[in-house]
Amino acid sequence: MSLTAVLDHTALAALYEADPFFTGLYIEASRGTGRVLVPAVSVLAAERQAPGSGRHAASLRFAEQVPLTAGHAVEAASWPGVAWSFGHPAAIAWQALKAGEPVTVLSLEPESYAGTGITPLNPGG
């Protein structure tokens, strides 16, 4: 069974900076032994955090781009204390769980997901 990882904007910025963990994860996705999901909102947030990182994320050949759907927006709206940049990855995780296909959200700021009911993994610490 392969891992499906949702990369939030902090993870996308780390991937852009050639972080060894995220680079390895992407290599696994290129081999078909894992999946990398890139939320559209995370692309924008990454670009704002580290110019160039969002554009890079949007061009990743072996990553699956996940558009912001109305369902994601409604889910994220139920967490008013959560910043918009973290809402889309959390909503993707909840919808995947409901569909019986759980994913792992990766973030360098897992505390920012408080109130969403998901616990992202921080591979950096």
Wavefront OBJ file of the C-alpha trace (Angstrom):
o trace
v 0.000 0.000 0.000
v 1.405 3.367 -0.942
v 1.189 6.617 0.964
v -0.924 9.478 -0.321
v 0.416 12.759 0.963
v -1.219 16.182 0.813
v 1.447 18.895 0.797
v 0.399 22.198 2.303
v 2.113 25.468 1.423
v 4.842 25.019 4.041
v 5.685 21.610 2.573
v 5.614 22.981 -0.973
v 8.062 25.719 0.003
v 10.348 23.071 1.546
v 10.127 20.948 -1.613
v 11.069 24.000 -3.685
v 14.092 24.489 -1.440
v 15.122 20.853 -2.147
v 14.396 19.529 1.351
v 15.634 15.895 1.291
v 12.442 14.410 2.783
v 10.077 16.151 0.371
v 12.379 15.528 -2.580
v 12.445 11.829 -1.701
v 8.670 11.777 -1.395
v 8.338 13.314 -4.830
v 10.777 10.761 -6.266
v 8.579 8.003 -4.808
v 5.578 9.569 -6.541
v 7.507 9.618 -9.826
v 8.090 5.875 -9.421
v 4.422 5.215 -8.718
v 5.070 4.032 -5.162
v 3.314 7.002 -3.582
v 1.015 9.859 -4.432
v 1.507 13.563 -3.869
v -1.553 15.826 -3.820
v -1.118 19.570 -4.243
v -4.076 21.705 -3.136
v -4.690 24.722 -5.383
v -4.897 27.047 -2.381
v -1.526 25.739 -1.197
v 0.008 26.703 -4.543
v -1.050 30.312 -3.989
v -0.019 30.343 -0.319
v 3.379 28.822 -1.152
v 3.985 31.447 -3.821
v 3.214 34.177 -1.290
v 5.516 32.591 1.311
v 8.442 31.788 -0.993
v 8.269 33.344 -4.471
v 8.715 30.681 -7.123
v 7.590 27.791 -4.924
v 3.949 27.955 -5.960
v 4.785 28.063 -9.648
v 7.128 25.143 -9.114
v 4.415 23.174 -7.293
v 1.923 23.828 -10.073
v 4.321 22.390 -12.626
v 5.187 19.135 -10.843
v 4.662 16.359 -13.348
v 4.187 13.566 -10.816
v 1.923 15.449 -8.417
v -1.852 15.604 -8.627
v -3.276 19.107 -8.552
v -6.435 19.317 -6.419
v -8.786 22.202 -7.250
v -10.727 24.000 -4.544
v -14.245 22.637 -4.784
v -17.411 23.973 -3.210
v -17.310 20.949 -0.901
v -13.811 21.860 0.254
v -14.861 25.461 0.810
v -17.896 24.469 2.873
v -15.766 22.096 4.971
v -13.089 24.750 5.545
v -15.723 27.361 6.414
v -16.669 25.235 9.428
v -13.284 26.096 10.981
v -13.449 29.892 11.357
v -10.290 30.025 13.476
v -8.164 28.257 10.867
v -6.256 30.369 8.343
v -7.454 29.993 4.755
v -4.091 28.561 3.684
v -4.555 25.530 5.950
v -8.266 25.003 5.296
v -7.983 23.458 1.846
v -5.477 20.714 2.788
v -7.557 19.877 5.880
v -10.755 19.716 3.826
v -9.087 17.395 1.311
v -8.082 15.111 4.194
v -11.612 15.050 5.618
v -13.229 14.309 2.276
v -10.709 11.528 1.590
v -11.408 10.017 5.002
v -15.153 10.117 4.375
v -14.560 8.381 1.036
v -12.554 5.642 2.759
v -9.261 6.760 1.232
v -7.355 8.443 4.053
v -4.440 10.705 3.221
v -1.640 12.185 5.276
v -1.293 15.959 5.404
v 2.340 17.047 5.636
v 3.086 20.432 7.136
v 5.935 22.246 8.824
v 3.281 24.065 10.903
v 0.987 21.281 12.169
v -0.230 23.441 15.057
v -2.003 25.615 12.489
v -4.504 22.799 11.923
v -5.870 22.983 15.488
v -9.634 22.886 15.341
v -9.869 20.929 12.084
v -9.818 17.494 13.682
v -6.840 16.331 11.656
v -3.267 15.943 12.823
v -0.716 16.639 10.099
v 2.726 15.095 10.239
v 5.739 17.354 10.465
v 8.652 15.508 8.884
v 10.965 18.305 9.966
v 10.489 17.898 13.661
l 1 2 3 4 5 6 7 8 9 10 11 12 13 14 15 16 17 18 19 20 21 22 23 24 25 26 27 28 29 30 31 32 33 34 35 36 37 38 39 40 41 42 43 44 45 46 47 48 49 50 51 52 53 54 55 56 57 58 59 60 61 62 63 64 65 66 67 68 69 70 71 72 73 74 75 76 77 78 79 80 81 82 83 84 85 86 87 88 89 90 91 92 93 94 95 96 97 98 99 100 101 102 103 104 105 106 107 108 109 110 111 112 113 114 115 116 117 118 119 120 121 122 123 124 125
